[in-house]
Amino acid sequence: MSGPQTYTTEHTAVVPGPPDLAYELVADVRRWPAVFGPTVYVEHLGHQGRQERFQLWALVNGEVKTWTSRRVLEPDAGRIRFEQERSQPPVASMGGEWLFRPLPDERTEVVLRHHFTGVDDDPEAVAWIRAALHRNSPAELGALTRIAELGEPIEDVVFSFEDTVEIPGAVSDAYEFVDRADRWAERLPHVRRAALTEEVPGVQTLEMETVTAEGAAHTTRSVRVCRAPELVAYKQLVPPKLLLGHSGTWSFTERSGNAVVTARHTVAMNPHAVAETLAAGTSLADARAYVRSALGGNSGVTLARAGEFAAARRAGRTAGASAR
């Protein structure tokens, strides 16, 4: 008895710069949420030599899907091979490869190939998967082209930063403050409006209007992956002009009975928008510092208010226990 039919797709793009540039962007999965539009969050699971495993959450045909993949990195051959270990319906199996081929005039042909099977070989499942690949693969190749066209070192354009605080309260309370973003308009001074939906447990859509220190309002829309009580990861769907991409995480651990919360941001800068957004003559380094200050300032306020919330909760429980 034959198994389900295997289908294939192939997408290509010509990217400016040598193969090493495009290869580096694809090889470092930590950058994916800020670089690739469909990617929401990536959790690294292990690395041994040229092999690695990770779990990925991504927007697929408008839904957040997650799967675990393993990859083999072959920089000398200009190739990255990947295979899903555990797929999510309607995908039964999926794998493929990235190829990076040098072209004349410092250009690179990037080829993204997939092979897949659908659950029960259902024609509707196959059509759904094919539509997703024809949407996401060109988007990813387009993102590589966009970053490469900037002509800047990758580390100057795509970078991460984080801030950590220890809170005199429970991890569960600190997590609740961040998870319940629908209450942020009441609790955070820079949030004017917040609307939160969670149709699938642990997957949220957050739309909020924030106000800068200068009084300018900005509406953002994000997808969030929540795993109580240790992680809230988010991807900003429509970043401001100064950014090509913005993602981040709130992570929660415990130390000596207190909550330790880390706010981490990963951004992809848009150098072409620096002069328009800030001022003529502003350097990319100054724009990076501005983004660090603005995003870190907002998350710093959130960290402080989460600390006050968790500390008040602990004090309330202590007072309640003393009164018994």
TORLOVEX-445546 format. One line per 8 residues: number of its first residue (from 0); for each residue x, y, z of C-alpha. Coordinates in steps of 0.25 Angstrom, whole numbers, plus 2048, in hexadecimal, padded with zeros to 3 digits. Layout:
! TORLOVEX-445546
NUM = X:Y:Z | ...
This chain:
! TORLOVEX-445546
0 = 800:800:800 | 806:80D:7FC | 807:819:805 | 802:827:804 | 807:82F:7F7 | 813:838:7FA | 811:846:7F3 | 81C:850:7F1
8 = 81E:85F:7EF | 829:868:7EB | 82B:877:7ED | 837:880:7E9 | 83C:88E:7EA | 849:895:7E6 | 84E:89D:7F2 | 859:8A7:7F2
16 = 866:8A4:7F9 | 86F:897:7FA | 868:88A:7FF | 86E:88B:80D | 865:897:80F | 858:890:80C | 85D:883:812 | 85F:88A:820
24 = 851:890:820 | 84B:882:81E | 855:87B:827 | 852:883:834 | 844:87F:838 | 844:889:843 | 843:894:839 | 837:88E:832
32 = 82B:895:839 | 831:8A3:836 | 835:89F:827 | 82B:896:822 | 81D:89B:822 | 816:88D:824 | 81F:889:830 | 819:88D:83E
40 = 823:886:848 | 82E:87B:847 | 833:873:853 | 840:86D:852 | 840:85E:857 | 84E:85A:855 | 85B:85B:84C | 865:850:849
48 = 870:853:83E | 868:857:832 | 85B:852:836 | 851:859:83F | 842:858:843 | 838:863:846 | 829:865:848 | 823:86F:83F
56 = 816:877:840 | 812:87E:833 | 806:884:82C | 801:87A:821 | 7F5:87E:819 | 7F1:888:824 | 7F2:87E:830 | 7FE:87C:83A
64 = 803:86E:838 | 80F:867:83F | 818:85C:83C | 826:856:840 | 831:856:835 | 83F:851:834 | 849:857:82A | 857:854:825
72 = 85F:860:822 | 869:85E:816 | 870:86C:815 | 87B:866:80C | 871:861:802 | 868:86D:803 | 85C:864:808 | 853:863:814
80 = 84A:856:815 | 83E:856:81E | 833:84B:822 | 827:84D:82B | 828:843:836 | 81A:845:83B | 810:84C:831 | 803:852:834
88 = 7F6:84E:82B | 7F3:850:820 | 802:84D:81E | 806:83F:820 | 815:841:81C | 81D:84C:817 | 82C:84E:814 | 835:855:80A
96 = 841:85D:808 | 847:86B:806 | 852:86D:7FB | 85B:879:7F9 | 861:87A:7EB | 86B:885:7E8 | 868:88D:7DC | 871:898:7D4
104 = 871:8A6:7D9 | 871:8A2:7E8 | 863:89C:7E8 | 85D:88F:7ED | 852:886:7E8 | 84A:881:7F4 | 842:874:7F2 | 837:870:7FC
112 = 832:862:7F9 | 827:85A:801 | 822:84C:801 | 815:848:808 | 80A:83F:80A | 7FC:842:80F | 7F4:83B:81A | 7ED:82F:814
120 = 7F1:835:806 | 7E5:83D:807 | 7E4:847:7FA | 7DF:852:803 | 7EB:850:80C | 7F5:850:801 | 7EF:85D:7FB | 7F0:863:809
128 = 7FE:860:80A | 802:864:7FC | 7FB:872:7FE | 803:874:80B | 810:871:804 | 80D:87A:7F8 | 80A:885:802 | 815:883:80D
136 = 820:87F:804 | 820:88C:7FB | 81E:894:808 | 82B:88E:80E | 833:890:801 | 82E:89E:800 | 833:8A1:80E | 841:89B:80B
144 = 841:8A5:7FF | 83C:8B1:807 | 847:8AF:812 | 852:8AC:808 | 84E:8B8:7FF | 851:8C1:80B | 860:8BF:809 | 863:8C0:818
152 = 86A:8B5:821 | 85F:8AC:826 | 862:8AE:835 | 860:8BD:833 | 852:8BB:82E | 84D:8AF:835 | 850:8AF:844 | 84B:8AB:852
160 = 84B:8B1:85F | 845:8AE:86D | 842:8B3:87B | 840:8AB:887 | 83A:8AE:895 | 838:8A6:8A1 | 82A:8A8:8A7 | 826:8A6:8B6
168 = 81A:89E:8B2 | 815:890:8AC | 819:88C:89E | 80A:889:89B | 806:897:89F | 811:89E:896 | 80D:895:88B | 7FE:898:88C
176 = 801:8A7:88B | 808:8A5:87D | 7FE:89A:879 | 7F2:8A3:87C | 7F5:8AE:872 | 7E7:8B1:871 | 7E8:8B9:87E | 7F5:8C1:879
184 = 7ED:8CD:876 | 7E9:8CE:885 | 7F7:8CA:88A | 801:8D0:880 | 803:8DF:87E | 808:8DD:86F | 7FC:8D5:86B | 7EF:8DC:867
192 = 7E7:8D0:862 | 7E9:8C1:862 | 7E0:8B6:85C | 7E4:8A8:85E | 7DE:89B:858 | 7E2:88D:85B | 7D9:883:852 | 7E4:878:854
200 = 7E9:876:862 | 7F7:87C:863 | 7F6:883:855 | 7F2:892:857 | 7F0:89E:84D | 7F3:8AB:854 | 7EF:8B9:84E | 7F3:8C5:856
208 = 7F5:8D4:854 | 802:8D9:85B | 807:8E7:85D | 815:8EC:85C | 81C:8F5:866 | 81A:900:85C | 80B:8FD:85C | 80A:8F6:84E
216 = 800:8EB:84D | 803:8DE:846 | 7FA:8D1:844 | 801:8C4:845 | 7FC:8B6:842 | 803:8AA:847 | 802:89B:848 | 806:895:855
224 = 809:886:859 | 807:884:868 | 80C:879:870 | 808:87A:87F | 80F:87E:888 | 81D:87F:881 | 81C:886:873 | 814:890:86B
232 = 81A:892:85D | 815:89C:853 | 816:8A0:845 | 812:8AE:840 | 80A:8AD:833 | 80B:8BB:82F | 818:8C1:834 | 81A:8D1:834
240 = 822:8D6:828 | 82F:8D6:82F | 82F:8C7:830 | 82D:8BC:826 | 82A:8B2:831 | 828:8B1:840 | 826:8A5:849 | 829:8A2:857
248 = 827:89A:864 | 823:89B:872 | 82A:890:87A | 827:88C:888 | 82F:884:892 | 830:883:8A1 | 83C:887:8AA | 83B:885:8B9
256 = 82C:886:8B9 | 82C:893:8B0 | 828:895:8A2 | 833:898:898 | 82E:89E:88B | 836:8A1:87E | 830:8A9:873 | 838:8A6:866
264 = 836:8AD:859 | 83B:8A9:84B | 83A:8B4:840 | 83D:8B6:831 | 840:8C4:82E | 83C:8CC:822 | 848:8D5:81F | 840:8DC:814
272 = 836:8E1:81E | 840:8E7:828 | 840:8F5:822 | 831:8F6:820 | 82E:8F0:82E | 839:8F7:836 | 840:902:82F | 849:905:823
280 = 857:901:826 | 854:8F6:831 | 85D:8EB:830 | 859:8DC:831 | 860:8DB:83E | 858:8E6:844 | 84B:8E0:83E | 84F:8D3:845
288 = 851:8DA:852 | 844:8E1:850 | 83C:8D4:84E | 843:8CE:85A | 83F:8D9:863 | 831:8DA:85D | 82E:8CB:85E | 836:8C8:86A
296 = 82F:8D4:871 | 821:8CF:86F | 825:8C1:873 | 82C:8C7:87F | 81F:8CD:883 | 817:8C0:881 | 822:8B9:88A | 821:8C3:895
304 = 811:8C3:895 | 812:8B3:895 | 81B:8B4:8A1 | 811:8BD:8A8 | 805:8B4:8A4 | 80C:8A7:8A9 | 812:8AE:8B6 | 804:8B3:8B9
312 = 7FE:8A5:8B7 | 808:89F:8C0 | 806:8AA:8CB | 7F7:8A7:8CA | 7F9:898:8CC | 802:89A:8D8 | 7F8:8A4:8DE | 7ED:89A:8DC
320 = 7F5:88F:8E2 | 7F8:897:8EE | 7EA:89B:8F1 | 7E5:88D:8F2
